[in-house]
């Protein structure tokens, strides 16, 4: 379960992000706050986040990043120093936001797979392997270490549907095991 604190000055954005993220089985919104100071007070009161989702100014990142990774949602392109992730408003949809939340949270930990997956462009994977957008999402979740049951819950589909996606993915990646598929996906598979 990814524990997330949503930080946004605008109350509509704050509530919207919290509701959107909490609707997914692997994300728990433990607190919301209008500013970094309030968010850090929530952390001191016992909320331990895996990630801050910050809708706001890049200068707020430095206040939060020592505590947990920060996914910054801004209106302008560019990389924010100290932010583990950065998305520009209008340039992502719900699936991309969730993918970035998961990848940014995992990037703060020891998982090198998640670091490699961070901000993978699903369009490039569709072109490279011929996967559908849903297959890209499922493959990202496989590579992050999720079981079929967790993938089904995360994507709101049945385990049988997950297995069907995996069969098609394995065929397109010319793989017979999860390990081979992940290696192909990450570009680390050696020729056999």
C-alpha positions in Angstrom: 0.0 0.0 0.0 1.4 3.4 -1.0 0.8 6.0 1.6 0.4 9.4 0.0 0.1 12.9 1.3 -1.6 15.3 -1.1 -0.4 18.9 -0.9 -2.3 21.5 -2.9 -3.3 25.1 -2.1 -6.5 24.9 -4.1 -9.1 22.9 -2.1 -10.8 21.6 -5.2 -7.6 20.3 -6.6 -6.6 18.9 -3.2 -9.9 17.0 -2.7 -9.9 15.9 -6.4 -6.4 14.4 -6.2 -7.2 12.7 -2.9 -10.4 11.1 -4.2 -8.8 10.1 -7.5 -5.8 8.5 -5.8 -7.8 6.8 -3.0 -10.0 5.1 -5.6 -7.1 2.7 -6.4 -6.4 -0.3 -4.3 -2.7 0.2 -3.9 -2.8 3.9 -2.8 -3.9 5.2 0.6 -4.2 9.0 1.0 -3.2 9.4 4.6 -3.5 13.2 4.8 -4.2 16.3 2.7 -2.7 19.7 3.3 -2.9 23.2 1.8 0.9 23.8 2.1 4.2 22.1 2.9 4.1 23.3 6.6 0.8 21.7 7.2 1.9 18.5 5.4 5.0 18.2 7.6 2.9 18.8 10.7 0.7 15.8 9.6 3.9 13.8 9.2 5.1 14.7 12.7 1.6 13.7 14.0 2.1 10.2 12.8 1.4 10.1 9.1 4.3 8.4 7.4 4.1 8.9 3.6 5.8 7.0 0.9 5.3 10.0 -1.3 4.1 13.6 -1.4 2.0 14.6 -4.4 2.5 18.4 -4.6 0.4 20.6 -6.8 2.2 23.9 -6.6 5.4 25.7 -6.8 8.7 24.0 -7.3 10.3 25.9 -4.4 8.0 23.9 -2.0 9.8 20.7 -3.0 12.8 21.5 -0.8 10.7 21.6 2.3 9.2 18.1 1.6 11.9 16.1 -0.1 14.0 15.4 3.0 10.9 13.5 4.4 9.7 11.5 1.4 9.9 11.6 -2.4 7.9 14.3 -4.1 5.9 14.1 -7.3 5.5 17.7 -8.4 2.5 18.7 -10.6 3.1 22.1 -12.2 1.9 24.2 -15.0 5.3 24.7 -16.6 7.8 22.3 -18.1 11.2 21.8 -16.5 12.8 19.8 -13.8 12.4 20.8 -10.2 15.5 20.3 -8.1 14.7 17.9 -5.3 11.6 16.5 -6.9 11.7 12.8 -7.6 9.1 13.2 -10.3 7.6 16.0 -12.3 4.4 16.1 -14.4 3.0 19.2 -16.2 -0.8 19.9 -16.0 -2.6 19.0 -19.2 0.2 16.6 -20.3 -1.0 13.5 -18.4 -4.2 11.5 -17.8 -5.3 9.5 -14.8 -3.3 6.4 -15.8 -0.1 8.4 -16.3 -0.6 10.1 -13.0 -1.0 6.8 -11.2 2.0 5.3 -13.0 4.0 8.4 -11.9 2.8 8.1 -8.3 3.8 4.5 -8.1 7.1 4.9 -9.8 8.1 8.0 -7.8 7.2 6.3 -4.5 9.2 3.2 -5.4 12.1 5.3 -6.7 12.7 6.6 -3.1 13.3 3.0 -2.1 15.9 0.4 -3.1 14.0 -0.9 -6.1 16.1 -0.5 -9.2 13.3 -1.8 -11.4 11.0 1.1 -10.3 13.8 3.6 -10.9 14.1 2.3 -14.4 10.4 2.4 -14.9 10.0 6.0 -13.7 8.3 8.1 -16.3 8.5 5.5 -19.0 6.6 6.9 -22.0 3.9 4.3 -22.8 3.7 5.5 -26.4 7.3 4.4 -27.0 6.5 1.0 -25.5 3.5 0.6 -27.8 5.7 1.4 -30.8 8.6 -0.8 -29.6 6.7 -3.9 -28.7 3.2 -3.4 -30.2 1.5 -3.5 -26.8 -1.8 -1.8 -26.1 -2.1 0.9 -23.5 -3.6 -1.6 -21.0 -0.8 -4.1 -21.7 1.8 -1.4 -21.1 0.1 -0.6 -17.7 0.0 -4.4 -16.8 3.6 -4.8 -17.8 4.7 -1.9 -15.7 2.9 -3.4 -12.8 4.5 -6.8 -13.4 8.0 -5.2 -13.6 7.3 -3.4 -10.3 6.8 -6.8 -8.7 3.0 -7.0 -8.3 1.2 -10.4 -8.3 -1.7 -11.1 -10.7 -4.1 -10.6 -7.8 -2.7 -7.1 -7.0 -2.6 -6.2 -10.7 -6.3 -7.2 -11.0 -7.2 -5.0 -8.0 -5.1 -2.1 -9.2 -6.6 -2.1 -12.7 -10.1 -3.0 -11.6 -10.2 -6.1 -13.8 -10.4 -9.9 -13.1 -7.4 -12.1 -12.5 -8.5 -14.1 -15.7 -8.2 -10.8 -17.7 -4.8 -10.2 -16.1 -3.7 -13.7 -17.2 -5.0 -13.0 -20.8 -3.0 -9.7 -20.9 0.1 -11.5 -19.6 -0.2 -14.2 -22.3 -0.4 -11.6 -25.0 2.4 -9.6 -23.5 4.7 -12.6 -23.3 4.0 -13.4 -26.9 4.8 -9.9 -28.0 8.0 -9.8 -25.9 9.0 -13.3 -27.0 9.2 -14.4 -23.3 8.1 -17.5 -21.4 8.6 -16.2 -17.9 8.1 -13.0 -15.9 11.9 -12.6 -15.6 12.4 -12.7 -19.3 9.5 -10.3 -19.9 10.8 -7.9 -17.4 14.4 -8.1 -18.8 13.0 -7.4 -22.3 10.8 -4.6 -21.0 13.7 -2.9 -19.2 16.1 -3.5 -22.1 18.4 -5.6 -20.0 17.7 -9.0 -21.7 20.7 -10.6 -23.4 20.5 -12.6 -26.6 20.1 -16.3 -26.0 
